[in-house]
């Protein structure tokens, strides 16, 4: 049975709490902040961290990613497909799928926000060379953006305030 990232994260946090361990070990903050972060994650919601530089936002995101169990995925898949049910264009044409296991700490994807960031950077775009070669309707001509690469991982966008509104 496939579990979602939210289910995996919730189970990892609850296991740590049941063992009277601090799931956010290494992140130093006041107790209400810690409880709020854990409540949001246990509830399976998105987390927006705000604060001045140097307050540990990236650190807590890395700690959260390290709580995740090993992720089994198809090797060389740009979308991190489940090996039991690969569904992306990369995996669709393959007869066999080599599996790899990705540890929780490597399930952290950081994107640096900047005024130059375009929607294509996040969502992806057609590769003109592949589109000419394979045809514009062929899914293999699409180059996935950072959001697709972060599938089943923790996505952290640093300096979100610098990203243009249209993006």
C-alpha positions as CSV (number, residue, x, y, z in Angstrom):
1,X,0.0,0.0,0.0
2,X,1.3,3.4,-0.9
3,X,1.4,6.0,1.8
4,X,1.5,9.8,1.2
5,X,4.2,12.1,2.5
6,X,1.8,13.6,4.9
7,X,0.9,10.1,6.3
8,X,4.6,9.2,6.6
9,X,5.4,12.5,8.3
10,X,2.5,12.2,10.7
11,X,3.5,8.6,11.7
12,X,7.1,9.6,12.2
13,X,6.2,12.5,14.5
14,X,3.7,10.5,16.5
15,X,6.2,7.7,17.0
16,X,8.8,10.2,18.3
17,X,6.2,11.8,20.6
18,X,5.1,8.4,21.9
19,X,8.7,7.6,22.8
20,X,8.9,10.9,24.6
21,X,11.5,12.2,22.1
22,X,11.5,15.6,20.6
23,X,10.7,15.3,16.8
24,X,12.3,18.7,16.2
25,X,15.6,18.0,18.0
26,X,18.1,20.6,17.0
27,X,15.6,23.4,16.4
28,X,15.6,25.9,19.2
29,X,12.4,27.8,19.7
30,X,9.8,28.5,22.3
31,X,7.3,25.8,23.2
32,X,4.2,27.4,21.6
33,X,6.1,27.6,18.3
34,X,7.2,24.0,18.5
35,X,3.7,22.9,19.4
36,X,2.2,24.9,16.5
37,X,4.7,23.4,14.0
38,X,4.0,19.8,15.2
39,X,0.2,20.4,15.2
40,X,0.2,21.6,11.6
41,X,2.3,18.7,10.5
42,X,0.3,16.1,12.4
43,X,-2.9,17.5,10.9
44,X,-1.4,17.1,7.4
45,X,-1.5,20.8,6.5
46,X,1.1,23.0,4.7
47,X,3.5,25.0,6.8
48,X,4.5,28.6,6.1
49,X,7.5,29.7,8.2
50,X,8.1,33.5,8.5
51,X,10.8,35.3,10.3
52,X,14.0,37.3,10.0
53,X,17.2,35.7,8.6
54,X,18.9,33.4,11.0
55,X,15.9,32.2,13.0
56,X,16.2,28.6,11.8
57,X,13.5,28.3,9.1
58,X,15.8,26.2,6.8
59,X,17.0,24.2,9.8
60,X,13.5,23.2,10.9
61,X,12.6,22.2,7.3
62,X,15.7,20.0,7.0
63,X,14.8,18.4,10.4
64,X,11.3,17.7,9.2
65,X,12.6,16.1,6.0
66,X,15.0,13.9,8.1
67,X,12.0,12.5,10.0
68,X,10.7,10.9,6.8
69,X,11.3,7.2,6.2
70,X,13.2,5.9,3.2
71,X,11.3,6.6,0.0
72,X,11.3,3.9,-2.7
73,X,11.3,5.4,-6.2
74,X,12.1,4.5,-9.7
75,X,15.7,5.1,-10.6
76,X,16.3,8.0,-13.0
77,X,12.7,9.2,-12.8
78,X,12.3,12.9,-12.8
79,X,8.9,12.7,-11.1
80,X,9.9,10.2,-8.2
81,X,7.3,7.6,-9.3
82,X,6.2,4.8,-7.0
83,X,8.0,1.6,-8.4
84,X,4.8,-0.4,-8.0
85,X,2.7,2.1,-10.1
86,X,5.0,4.3,-12.3
87,X,2.7,6.7,-14.1
88,X,4.9,9.4,-15.6
89,X,6.0,9.8,-19.2
90,X,9.6,8.8,-18.2
91,X,8.5,5.4,-16.8
92,X,5.6,4.6,-19.2
93,X,7.8,3.2,-21.9
94,X,10.0,1.1,-19.7
95,X,9.4,-2.6,-19.3
96,X,11.3,-2.9,-16.0
97,X,11.9,-0.3,-13.3
98,X,15.0,-0.3,-11.1
99,X,14.2,0.8,-7.6
100,X,16.3,3.1,-5.4
101,X,15.8,4.1,-1.8
102,X,16.1,7.8,-0.9
103,X,16.7,8.6,2.8
104,X,14.6,11.3,4.5
105,X,17.4,13.8,4.6
106,X,17.6,13.7,0.8
107,X,13.9,14.3,0.6
108,X,14.5,18.1,1.1
109,X,14.3,20.3,-1.9
110,X,15.3,24.0,-1.5
111,X,14.4,26.6,-4.0
112,X,16.0,30.1,-3.7
113,X,13.4,32.7,-4.4
114,X,14.5,35.6,-6.7
115,X,13.0,38.3,-8.8
116,X,14.1,36.4,-11.9
117,X,12.1,33.3,-11.1
118,X,9.6,32.5,-13.7
119,X,6.5,30.2,-13.6
120,X,8.3,27.8,-15.9
121,X,11.0,27.3,-13.3
122,X,8.5,25.9,-10.9
123,X,5.9,24.2,-13.2
124,X,8.1,23.2,-16.1
125,X,8.1,23.9,-19.8
126,X,8.4,22.3,-23.2
127,X,11.9,21.6,-24.4
128,X,11.9,23.1,-28.0
129,X,14.5,20.5,-29.3
130,X,12.5,17.5,-27.9
131,X,9.2,19.1,-29.1
132,X,10.5,19.3,-32.6
133,X,12.0,15.8,-32.5
134,X,9.1,14.0,-30.7
135,X,6.2,16.3,-31.5
136,X,4.6,19.0,-29.3
137,X,2.0,16.6,-27.9
138,X,4.5,14.0,-26.7
139,X,4.8,14.1,-22.9
140,X,8.5,13.4,-23.1
141,X,9.1,16.8,-24.6
142,X,8.0,18.4,-21.3
143,X,10.8,19.3,-18.9
144,X,9.5,19.1,-15.3
145,X,9.9,22.1,-13.0
146,X,11.1,22.1,-9.4
147,X,7.6,21.3,-8.1
148,X,7.4,18.1,-10.0
149,X,11.0,17.2,-8.9
150,X,9.8,17.7,-5.3
151,X,7.0,15.2,-5.6
152,X,6.9,13.1,-2.4
153,X,9.5,15.3,-0.9
154,X,9.7,18.5,1.4
155,X,9.7,21.6,-0.8
156,X,11.2,24.7,0.9
157,X,11.1,28.0,-1.0
158,X,13.6,30.4,0.6
159,X,12.9,34.2,0.3
160,X,9.4,33.7,-1.1
161,X,8.9,37.4,-0.8
162,X,11.4,38.0,-3.6
163,X,9.5,35.9,-6.1
164,X,7.4,37.9,-8.6
165,X,3.7,37.9,-7.9
166,X,2.9,36.4,-11.4
167,X,5.1,33.4,-10.5
